[in-house]
Amino acid sequence: MPSAPDPSLQRTVLLTGVDLAQFLGHRDELLEDLERQHPQVQFHARDHVLTLSGPASQVRAAELVVTDVLEVARRSGAVSRHDVREATRLVERGGGPTAAQMLSEPILTVRGHAVRPQTQGQREYVDGIEQHTVTFGIGPAGTGKTYLAMAKAVQALQRREVARIILTRPAVEAGERLGYLPGTLEDKIDPYLRPLFDAVGSMMEPEAVPKLIASGTIEVAPLAYMRGRTLNESFVILDEAQNTTPEQMKMFLTRLGYGSKMVVTGDITQVDLPLASSGLRVVNQILRGVEDVHFSELSADDIVRHSLVGRIVDAYTSYEEQRQARTSQKER
């Protein structure tokens, strides 16, 4: 027998406890995001009442998403389209934590903006940093690996859990030769470290950063400068770790001192090393299962940049899988 048609249903949600204009966004962007995630449901906002109408099962699911996103806004002060997407995914999965439970707690607030995870994968990554001494964040560009690690570092400094923040990355060119750069040694390495300076600046008041760098409370240095040191009472972030050699990775990890925490971030699909194998790939095999070491695997679902970035990553991943499959068939 054919299944009975889904009856229509209309429900209302009171949008209280939030700044309505901020919650709905410019030109009601939130409603557009909800309609994109729930195409069979119509959304209409009037004053502080949001009306949902459409097939009953779809309306009930959309209502859960709206109430969940509303709670995120009440707790954190703002929502994004990523919150809508993640809330929809959690409702579809069912039986687990809500988006409000997973995402709303901010790590810190910078110039009125709450820095917090925006996907379940990001929340698990942040929890991993909180609960372990060494955490590896592995995933494609745009998943917030460095950004969230930086937020946790600033939070730890503000709480006086550490005395300093150390940011480092290997000085490896991304597929092009820059040649001999002019200026002092600092001028030569600045292009490689500029993303870390930018990340620090986005997490703190601009006038405070130079003072903290001058005092040594924040240190930004190439990975080669880590050799021979013991890093005590520090929050240490190694960025672009896919461009370390296995020897460099071992050297870095053995710098760990008392009262310190380390976060290693990288994307194993973007290795720029000319010949050597990636230390991030190797350490993934060596340290799995070691106590107090955590691996967070982020995916295209955790990308919080432009939505097209996720589709680009998926397309490249699919292409690489097909290429490897063709290579395997030829070898047979």
Secondary structure, 3 states (H helix, E strand, C coil): CCCCCCCEEEEEEECCCCCHHHHHCHHHHHHHHHHHHCCCCEEEEECCEEEEEEEHHHHHHHHHHHHHHHHHHHHHCCCCHHHHHHHHHHHHHCCCCCHHHHHCCCCEEECCEEECCCCHHHHHHHHHHHHCCEEEEECCCCCCHHHHHHHHHHHHHHCCCCCEEEEEECCCCCCCCCCCCCCCHHHHHHHHHHHHHHHHHHHCCCCHHHHHHHHCCEEEEEHHHHCCCCECCEEEEECCHHHCCHHHHHHHHCCECCCCEEEEEECCCCCCCCCCCCHHHHHHHHCCCCCCEEEEECCHHHCCCCHHHHHHHHHHHHHHHHHHHHHHHHHC
